[in-house]
Structures are given as structure tokens and as C-alpha cells.
Amino acid sequence: MNPASLRNRGVRFLLAGGALCAAINAAGADSIQSERPSSLSPGKGAGDRAIQFDAPLNGWRNSAGDATRYTQDVHYPAVAVSAPENQSASALIAGHIKASPKTKPGKAPVATLIVNGMPMPQRIEEDGRFSRPFAFGVGSNSVELRAAEGARKRVQFYDAYAGKTRPRLRVVLAWDTDGTDLDLHVISPDGQHTFYGDRVTPNGGALDVDVTTGYGPEIYSTAAPLQGQYLVYVNYYGSGNDGSDMTVAQITLITDESTPNEKSETIRVPLRKAGELTLVKRFVMP
């Protein structure tokens, strides 16, 4: 056999071998793909579909002219955080979790709500719905809900209303037990005391709601904080069980939110019995 014939056979062999390898690789890839979970399998995508936000929605908006309410009506002896009737969508967090898991009788399910990086508990109703008022600032905002079973969903939006009042100071109280009542008390430099008995003070400070059924959050906010020393207290008002349940309070201080100068600090304090009044933080606003 001449050298040219050998070369031609070699070329045909290499081509045939390459085709065989390609076929084997393709078959292997098909078998691997068939073993991969589909996009409908449980995971991040499924979690996204399990949670539906009615408000806020992704995208751009301008909240100029919207009628909003920061404080919620309180009906004693017990109240959970929910949005007031006819609340504007520009100051609202609301939605539902599909097939929300059942919990023990008398114990409400709770998720974690993260607003602009600030975590807080969010009570979930028996039908899977959740809602609460929230005063969003101008510019970029994000809201994420993380359910206890692992589902999560995040929305982002930009509010272009330049004339919107921006809270320069927020104090957020949350705690880790159901059926317990913790109260946030803030004393401003002029001596005014903001708490459940006086939720809106003449100096512009406001407490959004008095939560008496567990978890919180209760949020103190002011657009024009006074210069001087603020005092933040937490009172363990009562327990819905036997009055001896320990709970851990989480207090987050945020200044100049959604600006380059934003600062935040989180403090956790264990409270062991009803009746405790604890000075959690003293700080000075410049």
C-alpha cells in the first residue's frame, strides 16, 4: 500500500473516531441533562413563585400626591401589624404566600422582611397574606420576604418624587417570640416621650403601631431629629403565656437612610420577665 493510501486511511480513521467521540459525548450530555432537576423543581425559582407581592412592585414610580398614613389604628387589647384601610400602595408592603405551612394552634407563622437591608419579623396570617405600612424614602428601595420554609422573593423600585420627606432617623424594635408584648419608648432631647400612649409628638417624632401580639416590629421615625441626646428604652409589658417567657429584643438604629451617609447599628437584649424596663441605647444626634 502506498504512503498516500495510508494517509487517506488515517484521515478517515481520525474522522470516524472524532464522530464516535462526539456521539458518545452527546449521549452522555443527554443522560446528564435528563437527571438534572427541571426549572419547576423546588429551589429558588419555586420559592419566587410561592411568594406574591401586591405592593411594592418592581420598576419606577413617582409617589407625588399619594395620600399615605404612617401610623396604624390600634384596637386593644390585641393587635397585629397590618395596613390601615385604604392605605396608598406607595407606603405599603403587602402580598401573600401560596400554600403557607400550618403552625401550632395559637402560634402565628412569621417570616423575615428585609427592607433596604434592615431585617424585621413579618407576621403571616392563616390564609398566607401579609401587610404592613412602611414609609419608603425617595430613590432606590428594596423589599425581600423570606418565608420560614425557605421560599424568598425580592422586589426593587425607584421613587422619583424628589419632594418626598426622607426619615433621617428610624428606631426599629423587633423580638423573637409570639404572644409577647414589648414596647418601644424614645425620649428626644427636648424631653418628649414617644410610646404607645403618645405615638405622635409635636416635634415630629412618630411611632407607627403598638404591637401586642408578638414579633413586632414597632418603628419610631422622624424626618427632622433634634440635636442632642436620645434615649431608647424597651419595656417587656407582658406575656400571653405564663408571664415568664424569655424573649430577645432587637433594636436597629438607622440614620440618613438611603443616602451616602447612612449608618445603622443593631443591638440585641435578652428580656427575662414581664415588667422589665431596659435602657437599650443613648446616642447623640449632631
C-alpha positions in Angstrom: 0.0 0.0 0.0 1.4 3.3 -1.0 2.0 6.1 1.5 -0.8 8.3 0.1 -3.3 5.5 0.7 -2.1 5.1 4.3 -2.5 8.8 4.9 -6.1 8.8 3.5 -7.0 5.8 5.7 -5.5 7.6 8.7 -7.6 10.7 8.0 -10.8 8.6 7.6 -10.0 6.8 10.9 -9.5 10.1 12.8 -12.7 11.5 11.3 -14.6 8.3 12.3 -13.1 8.4 15.8 -14.0 12.0 16.2 -17.5 11.4 15.2 -17.8 8.4 17.6 -16.4 10.6 20.5 -18.8 13.3 19.6 -21.7 10.8 19.6 -20.7 9.4 23.0 -20.3 12.9 24.4 -23.7 13.9 23.1 -25.3 10.8 24.6 -23.6 11.5 27.9 -24.7 15.1 27.9 -28.3 14.0 27.2 -28.2 11.5 30.1 -26.8 14.1 32.4 -29.4 16.6 31.4 -32.2 14.1 31.9 -31.0 13.7 35.5 -30.9 17.4 36.3 -34.0 18.8 38.1 -36.3 20.9 35.9 -36.9 24.5 36.5 -40.1 23.5 38.3 -38.2 21.6 40.9 -38.1 23.1 44.4 -35.5 25.8 44.7 -35.0 29.5 44.3 -37.3 29.7 41.3 -40.1 27.8 43.0 -39.6 30.0 46.1 -40.0 33.1 43.9 -43.3 31.7 42.6 -44.5 30.8 46.1 -44.5 34.5 47.2 -46.5 37.2 45.5 -46.1 40.9 46.2 -49.1 43.1 45.7 -47.1 46.1 46.8 -44.5 47.4 46.2 -43.8 46.3 42.6 -40.6 46.3 40.6 -39.8 49.3 38.5 -40.0 53.1 38.5 -42.7 55.2 40.2 -43.5 58.7 41.4 -45.5 58.9 44.6 -46.2 62.7 44.4 -49.8 63.3 45.5 -50.4 60.0 47.2 -52.3 60.0 50.4 -50.4 57.9 52.9 -50.7 57.1 56.5 -47.7 56.3 58.6 -49.5 55.3 61.8 -51.8 52.4 62.1 -55.1 52.3 64.1 -54.7 50.3 67.2 -57.6 48.3 68.7 -56.9 47.0 72.2 -56.4 44.5 73.9 -54.5 42.9 71.0 -53.3 44.0 67.5 -51.1 42.5 64.9 -49.2 44.7 62.3 -51.4 45.2 59.2 -52.0 48.0 56.8 -54.7 50.6 57.6 -57.8 50.6 55.3 -57.3 52.5 52.0 -53.6 52.7 52.5 -51.8 54.1 49.5 -49.7 51.5 47.6 -46.7 53.8 47.8 -46.5 53.3 51.5 -47.5 49.7 51.7 -45.9 46.2 51.9 -48.4 43.5 51.1 -48.8 40.2 49.4 -49.4 36.5 50.1 -47.5 33.2 50.4 -49.1 30.4 48.5 -49.7 27.2 50.5 -48.3 28.7 53.6 -47.5 26.0 56.1 -49.7 25.4 59.1 -48.4 26.1 62.6 -49.3 25.1 66.0 -52.7 26.4 67.3 -52.3 29.9 68.8 -48.9 30.4 67.2 -48.8 32.7 64.1 -46.3 31.9 61.3 -43.6 34.5 60.9 -41.4 35.4 58.0 -38.4 37.7 57.7 -39.0 41.0 55.9 -35.9 42.8 54.8 -36.4 46.5 53.8 -33.4 48.3 52.4 -31.1 45.8 54.2 -33.0 46.1 57.5 -34.4 42.7 58.7 -37.6 42.6 60.7 -40.2 39.9 61.5 -43.4 39.8 59.4 -46.5 38.1 60.7 -48.2 35.8 58.2 -52.0 35.4 58.5 -53.7 32.0 58.4 -54.6 32.5 54.7 -51.0 33.3 53.8 -51.5 37.0 53.5 -49.2 39.7 55.0 -49.3 43.5 55.0 -47.8 46.5 56.9 -47.5 50.2 56.3 -43.9 51.5 55.6 -42.7 55.0 54.8 -40.3 54.5 51.9 -37.8 57.1 51.0 -37.1 58.8 47.7 -34.7 57.0 45.4 -33.9 53.2 45.3 -35.7 50.8 47.6 -35.7 47.1 48.0 -38.0 44.7 49.8 -37.4 41.0 50.4 -39.6 38.4 52.1 -38.0 35.2 53.4 -40.5 32.5 54.5 -39.7 30.1 57.2 -39.8 27.1 54.8 -37.1 28.7 52.6 -39.1 30.5 49.9 -38.0 34.0 49.2 -38.7 36.9 46.9 -37.3 40.3 46.3 -38.6 43.4 44.6 -36.8 46.7 43.8 -38.2 50.0 42.8 -37.1 53.6 42.4 -39.3 56.5 43.7 -38.6 59.6 41.7 -40.6 62.1 43.9 -37.9 64.5 44.9 -40.2 66.3 47.3 -40.8 63.3 49.4 -40.0 63.6 53.1 -37.0 61.4 54.0 -36.8 59.9 57.5 -33.4 61.0 58.9 -33.8 58.7 62.0 -35.5 55.4 62.4 -35.5 53.2 65.5 -36.9 49.7 64.9 -37.9 47.2 67.6 -38.5 43.5 66.9 -38.4 40.4 69.1 -38.3 36.7 68.7 -41.4 35.3 70.4 -45.1 35.2 69.7 -47.8 36.1 72.3 -45.5 38.6 74.0 -45.8 42.4 74.2 -42.7 44.6 74.1 -43.0 48.4 73.8 -40.6 50.9 72.3 -40.0 54.2 74.2 -38.0 57.0 72.7 -37.2 60.2 74.6 -35.9 63.1 72.4 -33.5 65.8 73.5 -36.4 68.2 74.3 -37.8 65.6 76.8 -40.8 64.5 74.7 -41.7 60.8 75.2 -42.9 58.8 72.2 -44.5 55.5 73.1 -47.8 53.6 72.7 -49.7 56.2 74.8 -48.5 59.1 72.7 -47.5 57.9 69.3 -47.2 61.3 67.5 -45.4 64.1 69.3 -45.2 67.9 68.4 -41.6 67.7 67.5 -42.3 65.4 64.5 -41.4 62.0 66.0 -43.9 59.2 65.5 -44.4 55.6 66.4 -46.2 53.6 63.7 -48.0 51.0 65.8 -48.2 49.3 69.2 -47.8 45.6 68.5 -49.2 43.5 71.4 -49.3 40.0 69.9 -45.6 39.2 69.4 -42.6 39.7 67.0 -43.2 43.4 66.2 -41.8 45.5 64.6 -42.5 48.8 66.1 -40.9 51.7 64.3 -40.1 55.2 65.6 -39.3 57.7 62.8 -38.6 61.4 62.4 -37.7 63.4 59.4 -36.1 66.2 61.4 -34.4 64.8 64.6 -33.4 67.3 67.2 -29.8 67.9 68.0 -28.8 66.3 71.3 -29.2 63.1 73.3 -31.8 60.5 72.5 -32.8 57.7 75.0 -34.2 54.4 73.7 -36.0 52.1 76.2 -37.7 48.7 75.8 -40.4 47.6 78.2 -41.4 44.0 78.5 -45.0 44.8 79.0 -46.4 41.3 79.2 -46.6 37.7 78.0 -49.6 35.9 76.6 -48.5 32.7 78.2 -47.5 32.3 81.8 -45.6 35.7 82.1 -42.2 34.0 82.4 -41.1 33.6 78.8 -37.7 35.0 77.9 -37.6 37.0 74.7 -34.8 38.7 72.8 -35.3 42.2 71.7 -33.6 43.5 68.6 -33.2 47.3 68.2 -31.9 48.8 65.0 -30.9 52.4 64.7 -30.7 53.9 61.2 -29.7 57.5 60.4 -29.7 59.2 57.0 -31.3 56.2 55.3 -30.8 55.7 51.6 -28.0 58.4 51.4 -24.2 58.0 51.2 -24.1 59.0 54.9 -26.4 56.1 56.0 -25.4 54.4 59.3 -27.0 51.6 61.2 -26.5 49.8 64.4 -28.2 46.7 65.8 -28.4 45.8 69.5 -29.9 42.6 70.9 -31.0 42.5 74.5 -32.5 39.4 76.4 -35.5 40.2 78.5 -36.5 37.5 81.0 -39.8 38.5 82.5 -42.7 40.9 82.2 -42.2 44.3 83.9 -38.6 44.8 82.8 -37.7 48.3 81.6 -34.3 48.5 79.9 -32.3 51.4 78.7 -31.0 49.9 75.4 -29.2 52.9 73.9 -28.3 56.5 74.4 -27.0 58.4 71.4 -26.4 62.0 70.3 -27.7 63.4 67.0 -25.3 66.2 65.8 
